[in-house]
Structure formats: C-alpha cells, structure tokens
Amino acid sequence: MVREQYTTTTPGTSLERPKNEYVYNIGIYGWRKRCLYLFVLLLLIILVVNFSLTIWILKVMWFSPTGMGHLRVTKEGLRLEGESEFLFPLYAKEIHSRVDSSLLLQSTHNVTVNARNSNGEVTGRLNVGPKMVEFHGQQFQINSKDGKPLFTVDENEVVIGTDKLRVTGPEGALFEHSVETPLVKAEAFKQLRLESPTRSLSMDAPRGINIKAQAGNIEALSQMDIKLHSSDGVLLLDAETVRLPKLPEGARGGSGISQGLYEICVCPDGKLYLSVAGVGSTCQEYSRVCQ
C-alpha cells in the first residue's frame, strides 16, 4: 500500500525533514480485500444463476405476450388448449369446449358442480361419482334441442314429456304404488303382462277400461277371485261362444237336492243371475230378478 508522510511548517522557517515517525495506510488490504473480492464474485454467481433460472422457467412454462403454456388470454376470456389439471376449486361464469370437440371433465374420485346464490349458499349440486350420480336441488329437468321438457323431477311429481316411454328390461317395470297412464302397450310380437305377485291388481277408469288383443288371447289368472265390477252400467261379454269349462257338474239325484250347486240363468236383456240347481233347469224366463 502507499505510505505518505505529512509535515506542517510555517513560511520563513526551515526545519529538518523529520524521519518517518507517522505512517498512515490508505485502502483495503489483507484479508478484508480478499473477502470483498469473494463477496463480489458470489454476487455475480447468484446473478448468473437467477438469470439462468428465469430464462429456464420462461421457457418451460411457455410464457408469451398472449399467455402461458396452453393458456391464452383473449377478448372473450381464457382459452385452454389440450388437457388441463386443476388442483384447487375453479370459479367460472361459463365453460364451453371447441366447436369440433366435446367437453370432458375427469377426476380420480368425483366431479362436483355447485351453484350458489348471492349469499354464497349452495342452491344446486351435481355430483358425479364412481358408483352414483347425485343431484341436489329443488327441480331437475332435461330438455330437448328445441326446449321441450323431456324429464322433470321435483318434490311432488315426476313428469316424462316424451310421446312414448319404452322399458327394455327383461323384468319389465316395477311400480310400488299407483300408476296413471292412458295407454299400456307391448312391443310388436311381444306379450303384455300385468302382474302382482303378492297383492291384488286393480284397474280403475271413470269412463271404461278397454283391453284389446288384435292377434292372440287375453288371460286373467288369479290365486283367489277375479271380480269384474261396473258401478253404473252392464258387463258385456260380446263373443260367439262363452265357455266356462271348469264349472262343477252335479250328479243326478232326487228332487229337491241341490248339492250346494247353482245354475247360471240369463234374462232376456242379458242380465245374469244364479238359481238353485235342480234335476231340470230352474231358470225362469220371466223371473222376478229379470224385472
């Protein structure tokens, strides 16, 4: 280092130059100088590393003036190209796919879509799980392309708005309670079967019930009784032949012995009534029942 000496004198005096008694060292030297150079070198290394990492992050994340990676910022909003993964909730006003592709929402557990009101309360929820699809809300409705309601469910009723409801299961349709419909029809070349395994089967109509088989027979089977009842009107059996093949036949016996058997009699107006069976016919053409 440079060493300098300073001696002060007054004009007109001459002093001998003193010896080097006071020496001042100016600057950084020794281990301080080495530490300073090492610190500056370390700052340069950190600067280079940070700049390299910044360039690498920009390259890996595909930063550009219009967005980042597959994410593009447009006038209409954000646009994602390809598959995207969201680790946290996504809040959006509208989500739609490209014109030439479908929208796919996929999750390892389930996909939940919530609708909230202004207070933040959930008013509707759609949960698609691995085993069940659940919907929570006041009403669930499926519409056609032209806006016609096809299927509507609320707390009071279920409405199917299609012209035809088709059940393709091999066991048919199971109803635990009553069903109201204007027409029950089987497919072509298939049988229509109405069955109640453990209870009774009842068909009610305010203006009549029409059972029709264009090609085949109509069978009514019951473990107990079959009742055909008309509250206001007549029961009409319009056929060429009416057969009752399993009616019991009484053996010929003495007069006055009915054996607990009855004879079915027909009035001129078509009314049926029972008469105690005898050796001969006990039906009377002008019975009091027919009047």
C-alpha positions in Angstrom: 0.0 0.0 0.0 1.1 3.6 -0.4 2.5 5.2 2.7 2.7 9.0 2.9 4.0 11.5 5.5 2.7 15.0 6.1 4.8 17.7 7.9 3.4 21.2 8.6 5.8 24.2 8.7 5.4 27.9 8.7 6.8 30.2 6.0 10.3 31.5 6.7 11.3 28.7 8.8 13.4 25.8 7.8 13.1 22.6 9.6 14.9 19.5 9.0 12.7 16.8 7.4 11.8 14.5 10.2 12.2 10.9 10.0 9.3 8.6 9.1 7.6 8.6 12.5 3.9 8.7 11.5 2.8 6.3 8.7 -1.0 6.1 7.5 -2.1 3.2 5.4 -5.0 4.2 2.9 -7.2 1.5 1.2 -8.3 -2.1 1.9 -5.7 -4.7 2.2 -5.1 -8.1 3.7 -8.0 -10.5 4.4 -10.6 -7.7 4.1 -9.6 -7.3 0.4 -9.9 -11.0 -0.2 -13.3 -11.1 1.5 -14.6 -8.2 -0.6 -13.5 -9.9 -3.8 -15.1 -13.2 -2.7 -18.4 -11.4 -1.9 -18.4 -9.6 -5.3 -17.7 -13.0 -7.0 -20.5 -14.6 -5.0 -23.0 -11.9 -6.1 -22.0 -12.4 -9.7 -22.6 -16.1 -9.4 -26.0 -15.6 -7.8 -26.9 -13.1 -10.5 -26.0 -15.5 -13.3 -27.9 -18.4 -11.6 -31.0 -16.3 -11.1 -30.9 -15.1 -14.7 -30.5 -18.7 -15.9 -33.3 -19.9 -13.8 -35.6 -17.1 -15.0 -34.8 -18.0 -18.6 -35.4 -21.7 -17.9 -38.8 -21.0 -16.2 -40.0 -18.8 -19.0 -39.0 -21.5 -21.5 -40.6 -24.4 -19.6 -43.8 -22.5 -18.8 -44.1 -21.3 -22.3 -44.6 -17.7 -21.4 -45.6 -15.4 -24.2 -47.2 -12.0 -24.7 -50.6 -13.7 -25.1 -50.5 -16.1 -22.2 -48.7 -19.0 -20.6 -48.4 -22.5 -21.9 -51.7 -23.8 -23.2 -53.4 -20.8 -21.6 -54.3 -17.9 -23.9 -55.8 -14.6 -22.9 -58.3 -13.4 -25.5 -61.0 -10.8 -25.6 -63.7 -13.4 -24.7 -61.8 -14.7 -21.7 -59.2 -17.5 -21.1 -58.7 -20.3 -23.6 -57.0 -23.6 -22.7 -55.6 -25.9 -25.4 -55.2 -29.6 -24.6 -55.7 -31.3 -21.2 -55.5 -29.2 -18.1 -55.4 -30.2 -14.4 -56.8 -28.1 -11.6 -55.7 -28.8 -8.0 -58.0 -26.2 -6.4 -61.6 -25.1 -7.0 -62.3 -23.4 -10.3 -64.7 -20.4 -10.4 -66.1 -19.5 -13.9 -69.2 -18.0 -15.3 -69.2 -20.1 -18.4 -67.2 -23.2 -19.6 -67.5 -24.5 -23.1 -65.5 -26.6 -25.5 -64.3 -26.0 -29.0 -66.8 -26.3 -31.8 -65.3 -29.5 -33.2 -64.7 -31.3 -29.9 -66.6 -32.3 -26.7 -66.0 -31.1 -23.1 -64.6 -33.7 -20.8 -64.4 -33.3 -17.0 -62.4 -36.1 -15.4 -61.4 -36.9 -11.8 -60.0 -39.8 -9.9 -62.8 -39.5 -7.2 -65.8 -37.5 -8.3 -66.8 -34.4 -10.2 -68.9 -31.9 -8.3 -70.6 -28.8 -9.8 -72.2 -26.3 -7.4 -74.5 -23.4 -8.0 -74.6 -20.6 -5.3 -76.8 -17.6 -4.7 -75.7 -14.1 -3.8 -75.2 -15.1 -0.1 -72.8 -17.9 -1.1 -75.3 -20.7 -0.2 -75.4 -23.8 -2.4 -78.7 -23.9 -4.3 -77.9 -26.8 -6.7 -75.3 -29.5 -6.7 -74.4 -32.2 -9.3 -72.1 -34.9 -8.0 -70.8 -37.5 -10.5 -69.1 -40.3 -8.5 -67.7 -43.7 -9.4 -70.9 -45.5 -8.5 -73.7 -42.9 -8.4 -74.8 -39.6 -10.0 -76.5 -37.4 -7.4 -78.3 -34.1 -7.9 -79.4 -31.8 -5.0 -81.8 -29.1 -5.8 -85.5 -28.0 -6.0 -86.0 -29.3 -9.5 -84.2 -31.4 -12.1 -85.2 -31.1 -15.7 -83.9 -32.4 -19.1 -84.9 -30.6 -22.2 -84.6 -31.4 -25.9 -82.9 -29.3 -28.5 -86.0 -27.2 -29.2 -86.5 -26.6 -25.4 -89.2 -29.2 -24.9 -89.1 -30.7 -21.4 -88.4 -34.4 -21.6 -87.9 -35.4 -17.9 -88.8 -33.3 -14.9 -88.4 -34.2 -11.2 -89.4 -32.2 -8.1 -90.6 -32.9 -4.6 -94.2 -33.6 -5.8 -94.1 -35.5 -9.0 -92.0 -36.9 -11.9 -93.1 -35.8 -15.4 -91.9 -37.6 -18.6 -92.7 -35.4 -21.5 -91.9 -37.8 -24.4 -94.6 -39.3 -26.6 -93.6 -42.8 -25.7 -91.9 -44.4 -22.6 -90.1 -47.6 -23.5 -88.9 -50.1 -21.0 -86.4 -52.6 -22.4 -85.5 -54.5 -19.3 -86.3 -58.3 -19.3 -88.2 -57.9 -16.0 -90.2 -55.0 -17.2 -91.2 -52.1 -15.0 -91.8 -52.3 -11.2 -94.2 -49.8 -9.6 -94.6 -49.8 -5.8 -97.6 -47.5 -5.9 -100.3 -46.5 -8.4 -99.6 -45.6 -12.0 -101.7 -43.2 -14.1 -101.5 -43.6 -17.8 -103.8 -43.5 -20.8 -102.2 -46.5 -22.6 -100.2 -49.6 -21.7 -98.9 -51.3 -24.8 -96.4 -54.0 -25.6 -93.9 -54.1 -28.4 -94.8 -55.8 -31.7 -94.8 -59.6 -31.5 -94.3 -59.4 -27.7 -96.7 -60.2 -24.8 -98.2 -57.7 -22.4 -98.3 -58.9 -18.9 -99.6 -57.1 -15.8 -98.7 -59.0 -12.7 -99.0 -58.5 -8.9 -97.0 -61.4 -7.2 -98.2 -60.9 -3.6 -101.0 -58.3 -3.7 -104.1 -57.5 -5.8 -104.1 -55.8 -9.2 -106.7 -53.1 -9.7 -107.6 -51.1 -12.8 -109.9 -48.1 -12.4 -111.2 -45.7 -15.1 -114.0 -43.2 -14.9 -115.3 -44.0 -18.4 -114.3 -47.5 -19.0 -111.4 -49.9 -19.5 -110.6 -51.3 -22.9 -108.5 -54.5 -23.1 -107.7 -55.4 -26.7 -105.6 -58.1 -28.3 -105.6 -58.0 -32.0 -103.8 -61.3 -32.6 -103.9 -63.7 -29.6 -105.7 -64.4 -26.4 -106.4 -62.5 -23.2 -105.9 -64.4 -20.0 -106.7 -63.4 -16.4 -105.2 -65.6 -13.8 -105.6 -65.3 -10.0 -105.0 -67.4 -6.9 -108.2 -66.3 -5.3 -111.1 -64.5 -7.0 -111.5 -62.4 -10.2 -114.1 -59.7 -9.9 -115.4 -57.6 -12.8 -117.5 -54.8 -11.3 -119.3 -51.9 -13.1 -120.8 -49.4 -10.7 -123.1 -47.8 -13.3 -123.8 -49.9 -16.4 -123.6 -53.5 -17.6 -121.0 -56.1 -18.0 -121.0 -57.1 -21.7 -119.4 -60.4 -22.9 -119.6 -60.0 -26.7 -118.3 -63.2 -28.3 -119.5 -66.0 -30.5 -119.1 -68.6 -27.6 -118.7 -68.0 -23.9 -117.3 -71.1 -22.2 -116.9 -71.9 -18.5 -115.1 -75.3 -18.7 -114.3 -75.8 -15.1 -117.8 -75.3 -13.6 -118.7 -78.3 -11.3 -121.4 -80.6 -12.6 -123.9 -82.1 -10.2 -124.9 -85.8 -10.2 -128.5 -86.8 -11.0 -130.3 -87.2 -7.7 -133.7 -86.9 -6.2 -135.9 -83.9 -6.5 -135.1 -81.1 -4.1 -131.5 -82.0 -3.6 -129.3 -79.1 -4.9 -125.9 -80.4 -3.5 -124.9 -76.8 -3.0 -124.8 -76.1 -6.7 -126.3 -73.2 -8.6 -127.4 -72.6 -12.2 -126.4 -69.5 -14.2 -129.5 -68.0 -15.8 -129.7 -65.3 -18.4 -132.5 -62.7 -18.6 -133.8 -61.6 -22.0 -131.9 -58.3 -21.5 -128.7 -60.1 -20.9 -128.6 -59.9 -17.1 -127.2 -62.9 -15.3 -128.4 -64.4 -12.0 -128.0 -67.6 -10.0 -130.7 -70.1 -9.4 -130.5 -73.2 -7.1 -129.7 -76.2 -9.3 -132.2 -79.0 -9.6 -132.8 -82.1 -11.7 -134.0 -79.9 -14.6 -133.4 -76.3 -15.4 -134.7 -73.9 -12.8 -134.3 -70.8 -14.9 -137.5 -68.9 -15.5 -137.9 -66.6 -18.5 -140.0 -64.1 -16.6 -138.2 -64.3 -13.2 -138.6 -61.5 -10.7 -134.8 -60.9 -11.0 -135.2 -60.0 -14.6 -138.0 -57.5 -14.0 
